[in-house]
Amino acid sequence: MKRESEAERQEVFERLPVPQALRVMIVPSVISQLIVLIYNMADTFYVGRTGNPYMVAGTSLILPVFNITLCLAGLAGVGGGALISRLLGQGKEQEARRVSVFSLYLAFSVAALFSLGMAIFMEPILNLLGAGENTFRFARQYALCVIVAGGIPTVLSNVLANLIRSVGRSKEAGAGIVLGGVLNIILDPLFMFVLMPDGYEVLGAGVATCLSNCVACLFFVAVLLRMGRGSVITFNPRVGAAAKASILAVFAVGVPSAVASLLFDLDYIIIDKLMVSYHDLALAAIGIVLKVERFPLNVGIGICQGMLPLVAYNYSSGNWKRMREVIRTSRFLGLGIAAVSILLYELFAPGFVRLFISDAQTVEMASGFLRIRVLATPLMFLSFFTVYLFQAFGMGRKSLFLGVTRWLVFNIPMLFLLNGIFGMYGIVWSQTAADILTVALSFYVYGKYGPKGEGA
């Protein structure tokens, strides 16, 4: 008799109608992505309530570095999760279990090294990011909490969410992320305005974020314990070492995912550096916009995260008809979300910005930035949607090529080019200009190298 977990997995991956299967997988993933975004923005929101643009700028400077921890999570979580889904599609459950162990210990190791490096090289890193006389102290306080102290639980939480989702348990994966996010939203005002003295609001926000990620990590550990000894996802090294081919497969997909995410954050860092050359209010404005624009992007990422295990499983098991339907439905849904976001942001940009800061000059500048940046939303979705597909297929080189080309060939050079020609607003328009080229390349690469005769 099949274990209950295996029966549930096959129900989602093989038997449920595609719209229903996608709903089971995508809804918790989208909710968790939105909560992640909200709790990241909660710090900016509450810091913005101080009316101090230097505090806002200081926390904005750390956002790209904090996101690097999520890149490290992608190395083990995306690479390991995609492989686990493919192995389950091939009926290789024991090897999938070994891959989960390898992925979890890999995540712990790289997170520990990153946090240690940030602690040792804090000052030169902040100087490199553009922290100035007015923002350095706040950036340092925030980095100590969310990266040095909170790096390991942040990475492990995200890796565990990916691995648990890879076996069809999207609800549990989403619940852990939601728990951490909601807790952070609750703890932020408590630490910032009650427990910490005036002038230490940024430190309070950082402590709240760190504690919230620790609780989320403990929740996922409890989920694994509840799943029992027979679970595919496990910390137990006694299940044995993963095969060399599996380890290479984890890195083949995980490294491109991490590299693409790192380059995404490098793009944000360069935007901050270029904006600093104008004035601190421009930095505060773009920092708010880079968070607000993430609402539709994070929904798109949630769609892709929920889609990936279904595509990987059915691709590996040979059920290409079901795989095609999953891809088509997911793409349509993502583009619909992007269209709605453009409409809302064009109409209500000032209202969204005022959620974070009330300074009139900053609101006016950020509103203009947001109305421009949101035009790139459907292009950005199509770009990372294609990358997720290649990750699901285990074609790491193709996803690496698209990710590297997108940022190093198109986006980052476009930042410098348009900044040199048009100034501050050239920086803001660069995303749309670059992603037109990226989408054209993505369609070409998918058409040429995607699954022949069976792909979307």
ZAMAR-280157 format. One record per residue (C-alpha): x negated, y negated, z negated; residue in one letter. Coordinates in Angstrom, 3 decimals. Example, Ala and Ser with C-alpha at 12.3 -4.5 7.8 and 13.67 -1.06 7.14 Angstrom:
2
-12.300,4.500,-7.800,a
-13.670,1.060,-7.140,s
//
This chain:
456
0.000,0.000,0.000,m
-1.369,-3.424,0.928,k
-2.218,-5.848,-1.837,r
0.251,-8.691,-2.188,e
-2.413,-11.257,-1.203,s
-3.150,-9.432,2.043,e
0.558,-9.133,2.888,a
1.063,-12.851,2.272,e
-1.964,-13.643,4.423,r
-0.677,-11.598,7.333,q
2.765,-13.151,6.997,e
1.323,-16.655,7.486,v
-1.352,-15.796,10.050,f
0.550,-13.283,12.178,e
4.311,-13.191,11.705,r
5.790,-16.562,10.752,l
6.942,-18.729,13.702,p
4.168,-21.193,14.526,v
6.032,-24.340,13.359,p
6.774,-22.650,10.046,q
3.229,-21.307,9.664,a
1.840,-24.757,10.391,l
4.200,-26.266,7.851,r
2.960,-23.810,5.212,v
-0.677,-24.593,6.009,m
-0.568,-28.262,6.994,i
1.813,-29.879,4.486,v
-0.297,-29.103,1.371,p
-3.437,-30.050,3.278,s
-2.011,-33.393,4.426,v
-0.702,-34.174,0.942,i
-4.086,-33.391,-0.583,s
-5.851,-35.551,2.011,q
-3.554,-38.463,1.251,l
-4.049,-38.045,-2.478,i
-7.830,-37.943,-1.955,v
-7.555,-41.183,-0.037,l
-5.259,-42.770,-2.590,i
-7.527,-41.925,-5.494,y
-10.545,-43.219,-3.565,n
-8.610,-46.383,-2.824,m
-7.299,-46.564,-6.379,a
-10.745,-47.673,-7.505,d
-10.748,-50.460,-4.907,t
-7.150,-51.352,-5.776,f
-7.796,-51.680,-9.497,y
-11.170,-53.362,-8.994,v
-9.401,-55.785,-6.653,g
-7.045,-56.685,-9.504,r
-10.016,-58.328,-11.219,t
-10.071,-60.936,-8.426,g
-13.854,-60.453,-8.162,n
-14.853,-59.852,-4.501,p
-18.381,-58.850,-5.596,y
-16.992,-55.915,-7.559,m
-14.979,-54.895,-4.492,v
-18.064,-55.228,-2.297,a
-20.181,-53.218,-4.759,g
-17.796,-50.260,-4.791,t
-17.410,-50.479,-0.998,s
-21.166,-50.120,-0.586,l
-21.100,-46.772,-2.416,i
-18.202,-45.336,-0.402,l
-20.401,-44.016,2.446,p
-22.817,-42.407,-0.023,v
-19.964,-40.854,-1.973,f
-18.630,-39.489,1.291,n
-21.986,-37.786,1.851,i
-21.054,-35.483,-1.027,t
-18.006,-34.506,1.031,l
-20.324,-33.882,3.989,c
-22.311,-31.478,1.834,l
-19.042,-29.783,0.933,a
-18.354,-29.395,4.654,g
-21.636,-27.523,5.084,l
-20.459,-24.662,2.895,a
-16.701,-25.203,2.907,g
-16.015,-25.668,6.617,v
-18.720,-23.255,7.752,g
-17.779,-20.604,5.208,g
-14.021,-21.115,5.484,g
-13.938,-20.881,9.286,a
-16.024,-17.690,9.196,l
-13.874,-16.126,6.475,i
-10.735,-16.669,8.578,s
-12.415,-15.111,11.621,r
-13.671,-12.142,9.594,l
-10.188,-11.537,8.215,l
-8.845,-11.638,11.774,g
-11.319,-8.860,12.577,q
-10.321,-6.864,9.492,g
-13.727,-7.350,7.772,k
-12.478,-8.283,4.318,e
-15.536,-7.120,2.363,q
-17.896,-9.207,4.459,e
-15.538,-12.168,4.040,a
-15.894,-11.724,0.280,r
-19.693,-11.796,0.537,r
-19.524,-14.948,2.652,v
-17.443,-16.664,-0.024,s
-20.115,-15.959,-2.652,v
-22.867,-17.264,-0.395,f
-20.878,-20.418,0.410,s
-20.156,-21.245,-3.220,l
-23.747,-20.886,-4.420,y
-24.971,-22.827,-1.385,l
-22.570,-25.652,-2.292,a
-23.771,-25.784,-5.899,f
-27.429,-25.913,-4.850,s
-27.152,-28.694,-2.275,v
-24.904,-30.783,-4.552,a
-27.387,-30.533,-7.421,a
-30.275,-31.614,-5.178,l
-28.321,-34.564,-3.779,f
-27.289,-35.835,-7.214,s
-30.871,-35.528,-8.465,l
-32.196,-37.408,-5.431,g
-29.698,-40.230,-5.977,m
-30.721,-40.509,-9.616,a
-34.425,-40.716,-8.775,i
-34.180,-43.066,-5.786,f
-31.234,-45.203,-6.880,m
-32.858,-48.637,-6.480,e
-34.315,-48.227,-2.963,p
-31.110,-46.567,-1.754,i
-28.940,-49.438,-2.971,l
-31.314,-51.960,-1.430,n
-31.119,-50.052,1.851,l
-27.322,-50.148,1.697,l
-27.407,-53.934,1.440,g
-26.688,-54.443,-2.256,a
-27.540,-58.048,-3.079,g
-27.911,-60.136,-6.196,e
-24.146,-60.308,-6.711,n
-23.316,-56.657,-5.956,t
-26.305,-54.537,-7.087,f
-25.194,-54.058,-10.705,r
-21.693,-52.959,-9.757,f
-22.901,-50.606,-7.032,a
-25.330,-48.975,-9.472,r
-22.667,-48.430,-12.136,q
-20.343,-46.787,-9.652,y
-23.053,-44.593,-8.094,a
-24.208,-43.264,-11.471,l
-20.717,-41.984,-12.225,c
-19.357,-40.683,-8.931,v
-22.580,-39.355,-7.361,i
-25.184,-38.639,-10.046,v
-22.789,-37.291,-12.689,a
-19.893,-36.305,-10.424,g
-21.640,-34.878,-7.365,g
-21.521,-31.181,-8.291,i
-17.823,-31.010,-9.317,p
-16.862,-33.102,-6.272,t
-18.640,-30.760,-3.851,v
-17.458,-27.555,-5.540,l
-13.838,-28.766,-5.627,s
-13.830,-29.451,-1.905,n
-15.607,-26.222,-1.006,v
-13.215,-24.173,-3.132,l
-10.265,-25.926,-1.483,a
-11.588,-25.015,1.977,n
-12.297,-21.402,1.054,l
-8.947,-20.870,-0.661,i
-7.201,-22.403,2.364,r
-9.116,-20.050,4.665,s
-7.247,-17.058,3.255,v
-3.839,-18.698,3.751,g
-3.410,-20.208,0.291,r
-3.019,-23.803,1.415,s
-0.603,-24.609,-1.414,k
-3.165,-23.793,-4.129,e
-5.897,-25.602,-2.198,a
-3.766,-28.717,-1.962,g
-2.616,-28.527,-5.578,a
-6.149,-28.759,-6.942,g
-6.991,-31.794,-4.840,i
-3.680,-33.436,-5.759,v
-4.326,-32.802,-9.457,l
-7.698,-34.549,-9.312,g
-6.272,-37.459,-7.355,g
-3.264,-38.074,-9.564,v
-5.409,-37.833,-12.670,l
-7.811,-40.402,-11.246,n
-4.966,-42.810,-10.526,i
-3.808,-42.469,-14.141,i
-7.266,-42.738,-15.719,l
-8.481,-45.707,-13.664,d
-6.500,-48.457,-15.458,p
-7.072,-46.761,-18.829,l
-10.851,-46.818,-18.536,f
-11.107,-50.099,-16.634,m
-8.808,-52.352,-18.624,f
-8.384,-50.651,-22.011,v
-11.496,-48.682,-22.952,l
-14.188,-50.749,-21.189,m
-15.060,-54.385,-22.043,p
-14.678,-57.218,-19.529,d
-17.275,-57.060,-16.791,g
-17.466,-53.248,-16.838,y
-14.359,-52.495,-14.794,e
-16.412,-50.831,-12.044,v
-18.069,-48.544,-14.589,l
-14.624,-47.594,-15.900,g
-13.448,-46.738,-12.391,a
-16.501,-44.544,-11.878,g
-16.016,-42.662,-15.153,v
-12.365,-42.016,-14.290,a
-13.299,-40.626,-10.863,t
-15.981,-38.358,-12.314,c
-13.669,-36.913,-14.976,l
-10.900,-36.341,-12.436,s
-13.187,-34.340,-10.143,n
-14.371,-32.243,-13.083,c
-10.773,-31.350,-13.954,v
-10.009,-30.468,-10.310,a
-13.036,-28.182,-10.226,c
-11.879,-26.389,-13.377,l
-8.422,-25.984,-11.813,f
-9.897,-24.172,-8.811,f
-11.911,-21.893,-11.075,v
-8.642,-21.044,-12.857,a
-7.007,-20.303,-9.469,v
-9.774,-17.834,-8.627,l
-9.357,-16.120,-11.983,l
-5.601,-15.873,-11.389,r
-6.170,-14.421,-7.895,m
-7.923,-11.513,-9.598,g
-10.913,-9.292,-8.971,r
-9.748,-8.207,-5.543,g
-9.666,-11.754,-4.220,s
-11.576,-12.524,-1.037,v
-12.802,-15.768,-2.638,i
-15.095,-15.020,-5.571,t
-18.143,-16.234,-7.493,f
-19.188,-12.666,-8.322,n
-22.628,-11.931,-6.791,p
-22.105,-8.198,-7.369,r
-20.092,-7.969,-4.135,v
-23.430,-8.058,-2.344,g
-25.347,-10.314,-0.019,a
-23.784,-11.611,3.160,a
-25.184,-10.229,6.404,a
-27.832,-12.295,8.168,k
-25.438,-12.833,11.076,a
-22.811,-14.185,8.676,s
-25.253,-16.570,7.023,i
-26.295,-17.869,10.424,l
-22.615,-18.220,11.369,a
-21.909,-20.296,8.236,v
-24.715,-22.683,9.140,f
-23.806,-22.627,12.841,a
-20.482,-24.282,11.997,v
-21.306,-25.874,8.629,g
-24.370,-27.808,9.752,v
-22.567,-29.474,12.696,p
-19.689,-30.343,10.351,s
-22.055,-31.866,7.798,a
-24.094,-33.684,10.436,v
-20.996,-35.162,12.077,a
-19.715,-36.304,8.676,s
-23.105,-37.770,7.771,l
-23.185,-39.691,11.022,l
-19.650,-40.898,10.339,f
-20.876,-42.290,7.039,d
-23.993,-43.706,8.691,l
-21.631,-45.599,10.967,d
-19.891,-47.040,7.887,y
-23.243,-47.952,6.334,i
-24.308,-49.777,9.490,i
-20.983,-51.624,9.572,i
-21.613,-52.750,5.982,d
-25.184,-53.779,6.782,k
-24.102,-55.786,9.818,l
-21.262,-57.441,7.921,m
-23.612,-58.433,5.095,v
-25.454,-60.635,7.589,s
-22.311,-62.794,7.850,y
-21.132,-63.172,4.236,h
-19.928,-61.192,1.202,d
-16.262,-61.898,1.950,l
-16.642,-60.231,5.347,a
-18.135,-57.221,3.570,l
-15.225,-57.130,1.118,a
-12.721,-57.432,3.991,a
-14.217,-54.630,6.077,i
-14.558,-52.468,2.951,g
-10.810,-52.723,2.402,i
-10.034,-52.079,6.080,v
-12.245,-48.994,6.211,l
-10.128,-47.548,3.427,k
-6.705,-48.641,4.674,v
-7.365,-47.246,8.155,e
-8.040,-43.848,6.617,r
-4.340,-43.178,5.905,f
-3.506,-41.925,9.437,p
-7.001,-40.499,9.859,l
-6.700,-38.449,6.671,n
-3.300,-37.181,7.798,v
-4.985,-36.114,11.033,g
-7.759,-34.405,9.094,i
-5.144,-32.617,6.996,g
-3.459,-31.393,10.191,i
-6.802,-30.110,11.470,c
-7.668,-28.438,8.165,q
-4.345,-26.633,8.077,g
-4.644,-25.674,11.741,m
-8.218,-24.354,11.583,l
-7.615,-21.064,9.689,p
-4.655,-20.215,11.949,l
-6.655,-20.893,15.115,v
-9.725,-19.037,13.809,a
-7.745,-15.977,12.689,y
-5.729,-15.631,15.888,n
-8.719,-16.380,18.122,y
-10.676,-13.638,16.369,s
-7.804,-11.142,16.401,s
-7.098,-11.773,20.096,g
-3.618,-13.266,19.673,n
-4.303,-16.135,22.082,w
-0.673,-16.891,22.830,k
-0.108,-17.748,19.179,r
-3.391,-19.663,19.105,m
-2.344,-21.802,22.077,r
0.947,-22.681,20.418,e
-0.807,-23.639,17.166,v
-3.155,-25.961,19.067,i
-0.417,-27.624,21.129,r
1.889,-28.212,18.165,t
-0.921,-29.590,15.989,s
-2.135,-31.959,18.695,r
1.370,-33.317,19.304,f
1.901,-33.881,15.584,l
-1.399,-35.724,15.158,g
-0.796,-38.061,18.071,l
2.691,-38.839,16.762,g
1.271,-39.849,13.384,i
-1.306,-42.058,15.129,a
1.393,-43.853,17.119,a
3.451,-44.592,14.006,v
0.376,-45.901,12.194,s
-0.388,-48.375,14.980,i
3.149,-49.759,14.780,l
3.110,-50.129,10.989,l
-0.335,-51.698,10.739,y
0.284,-54.178,13.538,e
3.495,-55.327,11.846,l
2.500,-55.240,8.179,f
-1.301,-55.636,8.039,a
-1.334,-58.496,5.466,p
0.943,-56.552,3.132,g
-1.351,-53.517,3.178,f
-4.414,-55.682,2.514,v
-2.752,-57.506,-0.402,r
-2.432,-54.178,-2.179,l
-6.178,-54.424,-2.772,f
-7.020,-58.098,-3.131,i
-5.149,-61.405,-3.371,s
-7.880,-63.780,-2.201,d
-6.254,-65.598,0.754,a
-9.376,-65.850,2.895,q
-10.221,-62.185,2.449,t
-6.616,-61.155,3.211,v
-6.582,-63.150,6.438,e
-9.888,-61.732,7.610,m
-9.073,-58.127,6.662,a
-5.657,-58.308,8.380,s
-7.273,-59.277,11.655,g
-9.839,-56.502,11.285,f
-7.132,-53.908,10.543,l
-4.975,-54.786,13.569,r
-7.988,-54.161,15.800,i
-9.390,-51.050,14.118,r
-6.042,-49.200,14.078,v
-5.953,-49.130,17.890,l
-8.658,-46.461,17.770,a
-6.546,-44.073,15.639,t
-5.237,-41.735,18.406,p
-8.679,-41.681,20.026,l
-10.348,-40.779,16.735,m
-7.816,-38.010,16.123,f
-8.422,-36.441,19.524,l
-12.169,-36.655,18.952,s
-12.283,-34.763,15.667,f
-9.420,-32.450,16.705,f
-11.653,-31.056,19.452,t
-14.538,-30.662,17.011,v
-12.292,-28.700,14.619,y
-11.276,-26.397,17.477,l
-14.876,-25.523,18.250,f
-15.450,-24.914,14.535,q
-12.499,-22.523,14.499,a
-13.959,-20.668,17.483,f
-17.350,-20.441,15.754,g
-18.948,-22.513,18.536,m
-21.158,-24.599,16.293,g
-23.425,-25.903,19.042,r
-20.512,-27.425,20.918,k
-19.147,-29.112,17.787,s
-22.664,-30.354,16.956,l
-23.102,-31.764,20.444,f
-19.789,-33.612,20.306,l
-20.404,-34.933,16.805,g
-23.938,-36.137,17.473,v
-23.023,-37.649,20.834,t
-20.028,-39.428,19.376,r
-22.012,-41.246,16.726,w
-25.593,-41.517,17.993,l
-24.828,-42.094,21.675,v
-21.497,-43.946,21.589,f
-20.404,-45.384,18.217,n
-23.586,-46.622,16.554,i
-25.173,-48.131,19.703,p
-21.813,-49.765,20.447,m
-21.901,-51.436,17.020,l
-25.209,-53.136,17.756,f
-24.279,-53.938,21.340,l
-20.930,-55.583,20.587,l
-22.272,-57.299,17.469,n
-25.002,-58.850,19.585,g
-22.534,-60.005,22.246,i
-19.399,-60.922,20.294,f
-20.567,-61.232,16.697,g
-18.484,-60.131,13.705,m
-15.398,-59.152,15.710,y
-17.556,-57.134,18.095,g
-18.306,-54.868,15.132,i
-14.591,-54.360,14.579,v
-13.846,-53.586,18.252,w
-16.716,-51.102,18.556,s
-14.701,-48.081,17.343,q
-12.083,-48.332,20.077,t
-14.662,-48.965,22.797,a
-16.839,-46.039,21.731,a
-14.010,-43.537,21.228,d
-12.653,-44.051,24.737,i
-15.951,-42.567,25.905,l
-15.879,-39.902,23.187,t
-12.414,-38.629,24.129,v
-13.349,-38.411,27.806,a
-16.420,-36.345,26.900,l
-14.419,-34.148,24.480,s
-11.858,-33.266,27.145,f
-14.628,-32.410,29.600,y
-16.530,-30.204,27.139,v
-13.390,-28.395,25.996,y
-12.268,-27.782,29.552,g
-15.678,-26.429,30.505,k
-16.650,-24.436,27.406,y
-13.377,-23.683,25.580,g
-11.929,-20.154,25.683,p
-11.356,-19.385,29.369,k
-7.847,-18.401,30.250,g
-6.807,-18.223,26.607,e
-7.459,-21.729,25.273,g
-5.126,-24.667,24.993,a
//
